[in-house]
Amino acid sequence: MTTYLGLYELINVFCIILLLTLVLHSRVGLGMTATRRRYARAARMLMIFYASDALWYAMDCAAIPQVRWISMFLKTIYFLSASAAGYCWFIYMETLSDGAVVRSRKSIFWAGSLIWAHTVLAVINLFTGILFWIDPEMKYSRGPFFGLQYLVIYAYLATGGFHALYKANHNYVDRARYIIIATFPIIPAISAIFQLFYWRIPLNCMAFTLSVLIMYMNELGEQVSREPLTGLANRKHFMHTLEEGMEAHENDGQLYLFMLDMNRFKQINDTFGHVEGDKAILMTAEALKQACGDMHRKIVLSRYGGDEFAIVAILENADEVGMLKDNIYAAIEDQNAKILLSYRLSISIGVAQYTPETKGIRGFIADADAQLYIEKEKAHAAEE
């Protein structure tokens, strides 16, 4: 047993330090958002999981004085913190996926029901050994219901993963992000199978930390490429996507650029103030997300600047262009039904198709802009 002690403790300590570094980095800024708080809470729970595991293993190897009740306590904390970590990561995944569970404190509380059930079983286990047992000779053995502890952890992770996968199949704007969230449980799930047979190696510790690091790097990338007000891709990401699309679809004519501009936005700002102006931009962004998500096509939606938006889309033909435009107009009307003040959202759309004759990225944008301003003139004329 002592053969792996040094490596076992080193891996746990390294993973704790790495998670602590990520938590401290996530706190940089003017304040902790709900997403950051939930991330930090989940990471801290994993650190407790690793620490209790490291201490228990050191005692099991007689590297520190062996006390049976302390060993039982550490192993209990190990399993309970693992379940709590599963719950906390589920809440974090639901936050990233905008799940219904995290929209009220009551639903968040009831989502923890499995944790309360596991806690009750853990207390009963101290007297019955139904989950695990450590005898007076300090020999560890598994009880008949040992697997329930892993079931709690992965029930949470699987639920969060399947929900993110569902969102990925129904939201083509943020599909890549949802797929990353959906894959979070896969590495820990694989490690759990091997951990059952090779429990002298902290495979779960390494697997969870790797998944957490992947999630963190993905969210860091999202922050760099996202515009803060609407959560849409920012202009830099738009330009990069457009350039990539032009290279990939130079000759097939399937790449389309939509430039969109809110009509009479300055009037909304001047009449109702900038707070209501921001609300109008957010409602327009939500309408565009809905319209693009319904297309089931590869689409990148971004805020180009101010009250302007841009869509880079791979579409089959002009019929799909018309379908997307109709979806946008219908979604804008849906948002108008939610406005309590005396103004209406409306939007003008200019579309350009990329061909070998298009004069570079600036020319592509200029082509779409030219069509946009034709549409804006029509909209202004209709309002006069």
ZIPEFEN-V97741 format. One record per backbone hydrogen bond with DSSP energy under -1.0 kcal/mol. NH is the residue of the N-H (numbers start at 0). CO is the residue of the C=O. If there is no record, write none. Layout:
NH/CO
NH/CO
This chain:
7/3
8/4
9/5
10/6
11/7
12/8
13/9
14/10
15/11
16/12
17/13
18/14
19/15
20/16
21/17
22/18
23/19
24/20
25/21
27/24
36/32
37/33
38/34
39/35
40/36
41/37
42/38
43/39
44/40
45/41
46/42
47/43
48/44
49/45
50/46
51/47
52/48
53/49
54/50
55/51
56/52
57/53
58/54
59/55
60/56
61/58
62/57
70/66
71/67
72/68
73/69
74/70
75/71
76/72
77/73
78/74
79/75
80/76
81/77
82/78
83/79
84/80
85/81
86/82
87/83
88/84
89/85
90/86
91/87
92/88
93/89
94/90
95/91
96/92
98/93
102/99
107/103
108/104
109/105
110/106
111/108
112/109
115/111
116/112
117/113
118/114
119/115
120/116
121/117
122/118
123/119
124/120
125/121
126/123
127/123
128/124
132/140
134/138
137/134
140/132
142/130
144/129
145/142
147/144
148/145
150/146
151/147
152/148
153/149
154/150
155/151
156/152
157/153
158/154
159/155
160/156
161/157
162/158
163/159
164/160
165/161
166/162
167/163
168/164
170/166
177/173
178/174
179/175
180/176
181/177
182/178
183/180
185/182
188/184
189/185
190/186
191/187
192/188
193/189
194/190
195/191
196/193
197/193
200/197
202/200
205/201
206/202
207/203
208/204
209/205
210/206
211/207
212/208
213/209
214/210
215/211
216/212
217/213
218/214
219/215
220/216
221/217
222/218
223/219
224/220
225/221
226/231
230/226
232/300
233/224
237/233
238/234
239/235
240/236
241/237
242/238
243/239
244/240
245/241
246/242
247/243
248/244
255/312
256/351
257/310
258/349
259/308
260/347
261/306
262/345
267/263
268/264
269/265
270/266
271/267
272/268
276/272
277/273
278/274
279/275
280/276
281/277
282/278
283/279
284/280
285/281
286/282
287/283
288/284
289/285
290/286
291/287
292/288
293/289
294/291
299/311
301/309
302/232
303/307
304/307
307/304
308/259
309/301
310/257
311/299
312/255
313/297
314/253
320/316
321/317
322/318
323/319
324/320
325/321
326/322
327/323
328/324
329/325
330/326
331/327
332/328
333/329
334/330
335/331
336/332
337/334
338/335
342/340
347/260
349/258
351/256
353/254
357/354
359/357
362/358
363/359
364/360
365/361
366/362
367/363
368/364
369/365
370/366
371/367
372/368
373/369
374/370
375/371
376/372
377/373
378/374
379/375
380/376
381/377
382/378
383/379
